[in-house]
Amino acid sequence: MTKKIPTNIITGFLGVGKTTTILNLLKNKPADEKWAVLVNEFGEIGIDGAMMSDRGAVIKEVQGGCMCCAAGVPMSVAITALLRQKPDRLLIEPTGLGHPKEVVATLVSEQYSPYVDLKATITLVDPRNLRNTKYTENANFNDQLNCGDVIAATKIDLSNAEDLDAFSAWISAQQPAKLAALQLVNGNLDYTVLDMVRESNSSSAHIEAHHREHASQEPQFELAPGEAFVRRENRGQGYYSCGWLFGAEYHFQFDDIFSLFTDLTAERVKAVVNTERGCYAFNATDGVVSVFEMSLEGFESRIEVIDSQLMPWDELEQILLKLSGILVPFDWTLKTPSNDK
């Protein structure tokens, strides 16, 4: 490699809009540039990478990562593979339950510093969460904010004056000061922000020693021949996830799967699903389901549900199997699994 690759970490807690922001960045990037994206997800089913796969970027995924550290051997392998593609820019999206300082530590290590030009770390935050102790007392939520060089408030259209005042007050109290504080609508981050230089006195420039203990992780799995679906679960830091991968030959009815995602009370639902109308990405948080059409064909459907309470995964799986046509006939008498918590 003859030049260092400009690299940004885009972090933030669950449901804050990281994927939406990256999708917009890919949409608006210079047409003559090749970008690479590394996605690390808490769950065992890769959803975010699937959403980005038709945006003209080189995508790598690390699923089911360590809950306190998003780095480790699997991520190092993925970073190396992406750098070998010689992209014009590398974006890294740690899991919403991850610790971005470990990613920073990896990128500034002797292994990668000759090849990576680490720019400003961008932390996305929903201003409403700054007034909610569920988030403000969460260590990773605070670590992500502290690690950010640029702080971008998302979901402004859903925030009120008190929420925005809380955001402004938090920004004003930061020492050292952040490079920039932004407000985003629908994840529209100007890609020129990515070129902001990470300052030597910023929080993300000071990486303390951290005990690294990572469970072994397998590469992204695929369906074995003759296997209709697989299911993977993960848990950690007070959250539970369950994900499913369905064979490309199975299609869901759009209205039924949309109804199911709307009815689920989980904190986070992400999916890329083959339907009778085509392939669609679903993203549900705060009781709102957003949908956009994708240009994928012959793609395996992927569904991931994350919640702070253990949900009845077996019951939900039965519904998904019936909706996919794996189990027939389907009697839609139960619109959503019981969520007594």
Order of alpha helices (4+ residues) and beta strands (2+ residues): beta-alpha-beta-alpha-beta-alpha-beta-alpha-beta-beta-alpha-alpha-beta-alpha-beta-beta-beta-alpha-beta-beta-beta-beta-alpha
